[in-house]
Amino acid sequence: MSRLYLIFFLLVSSAGFGQNLLGKYLDFADEQYAKGDYIYALQYYEKAMDLDSNTVSILWKYAETLRAYKDYRRASYYYQKVYEKEETSMFPSSLLQWALMEKQNGNYNEAIELFKRAKKKYSKDKRTYNYLKSKRELESCLWAQAALKDTANLEKIELPKGLNTVNSEFGHTISQGQFILSSMRSKRENIGEEMLDDNYKNRLYHTVWKDSLKEVSPELLEALNSPEVNTGNGCFSPDGKRFYYSRCGGTEAQFNCQIWVANYQNGKWSNPNPLGEIVNEPGTNTTTPAIAVIEGEEWLIFSSNREDGKGAMDLYFTVIKNNGNQFSKVRPLSAANSLDNDISPFYDSEKKRLYFSSSWFDGFGGYDVFYSELKNGRFEEPKNAGLPINSPANDLYYFQDRDSIYVSSNRLGIQYVKNPTCCSDIFGFRHPHIVVPETKQETLAELNKRLPVTLYFHNDIPDPRSKETITKVNYINSYNDYIAMLPEYEKEYAKGLSGEKAVEAEEDIESFFLQYVEQGVKDLVLFQTLLLEELQKGFQIRLNIRGFASPLAKTEYNVALTQRRIMSLSNYLRAFDNGVFAPYLDGTAKNGGKLELVGIPYGEYTANQITSDNPNDIKNSIFSRAAARERKIEIQSVSYLETDSIFFFVDCIPNVITLGKIQSGENHFQFSVHNNHDKNLKITSIKTEGDLVNFSFGSNLPAKGSVLVQATTSTKLPNGIFSLPILISFEGYSTPIRLMLLGETPR
């Protein structure tokens, strides 16, 4: 045998051996993934990638396992690699999953751009889940960016040691002096996150509970658990004698759950049995029971994947009768249901709110906690429970006990060994017992954090071809007419294009309406709520509003147009909620509160001169995205109407400086300080707390003039999302102007 032939034989044999080993690794990894043993599966997918790191299907399986293991950062990286290799041709949801992982990492700017790209990619069939989810998540990320500015006034409860571990814990209820939870752990002595074994199940535990406890040792609820199945959830009947919970067979990839009930009396559990087929419909997954007393009736609310649902898991209810022995026909809770999973309900009978978790509605990440209020016998549209109850991770199993709130989450801050978002811990919050009143300056900063609020208009609206500076048009009517024109915008902007180019043009315009036009009204609603609260305290407030227009008409005409647009906002506020703002606008409020809108129409002076001003080029001068972005007004700053206050004289543009996601080290930005006074002012200092930003500026601020401030961040900015006040002090005035600097640095 020649040496050349021998070498060839060895190479072929080696390649065959490698391929055989690769197949074994993949088969074993697939088997572990199906069982829900993601740590073990990851190890063998990694062995497979050592042999073949380019095959897209292996990268896809690895990314899917990382997502299941809740390692969102690494999952994002591998979904990106998959998408860049196959662009959804092999794995249609690769782009969507990449975007979802960026959202769960809290990278909203990146997620927005990816969801916009996904909308275009999936727009060939707008009925598909991938398209509908991409569109929904684009709106959700825009909401999250605005909602990050709000955090509920809750303080974190330090829970006793031993309640949480490096495994997953889920809180369910506190009743009769005991905390009932479930935990995913093995009966064996574990150190760290272990691979699954036959003993590794989700089981119900309980522990004695009172506020003074520093440490607890949860014990298994032996009477309710079974070695063959996963057991979890839990709620008591109103009399405390019945306990409803879930038992689930199968693997994590394909659970088959049923709701069971057990008797509880004198501290003892007895007679655990599954509910009948009215609740546990054969062939369905039925779980997360909750008890609610609504209008004198005892309801069992639960989640199930029945055929009449909107999505995978939806919320349903049945009325319990005859002390738990009879159940009415099961009906869906339609207001809370979506195309995604809607699970873990809890009913607050005092506020008449149904809390639940979902990954569909406006949220910060994966599953968020929402609530739907019961009014006039109907549940209303769900609202996000906000920060800090929610986070970019998965937030589930909300429940309350007296003044305390509990939620289970895999957010950053859990106990873990390998993956900082691998597992869930129980978090507790309560309202502070002592509330420190806000100062006026803090209130002003809170309002300015909501700015700018930008509102958009169709071309030459309101009152087309008018030279008047006043109008009777209410902005919200103008907005509704504008939204109704979306099909016309899509048609006109795509004119002359075909195929994918036409679809992309239509998607660009639709994304503009979502990202800017509709979001502007959502921002306005949130801002006006805070504004009304301050006016009701008797404060006198001025809104500074800038007007813009596209360069289609002459500057003189555009100045009048922007004045009408500013007035349409005043008309909206005057008419809102049966005229609740009218006394403040008129200066007749009994509490002395006052609202003044100061409009500065810019017209074409600040219009984008690149935008077409050719009246014959209707596509680009009216219906293009570039032209539409110029037709707007902005509420840019808020100040108090006090003639002896520096707030009356000075505007800072912008009042809230949003840097977005920045790198560590020096970052540059600028803002201007404008003097509305007829005399000169002198800036004595501009600084942040901790001197984290260096400022360069001229100290003399001339009458009716401006100073441009150049700023450079230091290398000591906080990690993650930060909010820093910028304080500008003036000679002769004791209270500084306060701006807000928002951004995010690498963690």
Beta strands, then each sheet from edge to edge (+ up, - down):
strand 1: 155-157
strand 2: 168-175
strand 3: 178-185
strand 4: 201-208
strand 5: 219-220
strand 6: 230-236
strand 7: 242-251
strand 8: 254-265
strand 9: 268-274
strand 10: 286-294
strand 11: 297-304
strand 12: 314-321
strand 13: 326-327
strand 14: 331-332
strand 15: 342-348
strand 16: 353-358
strand 17: 368-375
strand 18: 378-379
strand 19: 383-384
strand 20: 395-401
strand 21: 404-409
strand 22: 425-430
strand 23: 453-456
strand 24: 540-547
strand 25: 594-601
strand 26: 632-640
strand 27: 650-653
strand 28: 656-661
strand 29: 668-675
strand 30: 681-688
strand 31: 693-696
strand 32: 700-701
strand 33: 706-713
strand 34: 720-730
strand 35: 737-745
sheet 1: 1+ 22- 21+ 20-
sheet 2: 2+ 3- 4+ 5-
sheet 3: 6+ 7- 8+ 9-
sheet 4: 10+ 11- 12+ 13-
sheet 5: 10+ 11- 12+ 14-
sheet 6: 15+ 16- 17+ 18-
sheet 7: 15+ 16- 17+ 19-
sheet 8: 23+ 26- 24+ 25+
sheet 9: 27+ 29- 33+ 31-
sheet 10: 28+ 35+ 34- 30+ 32-
end
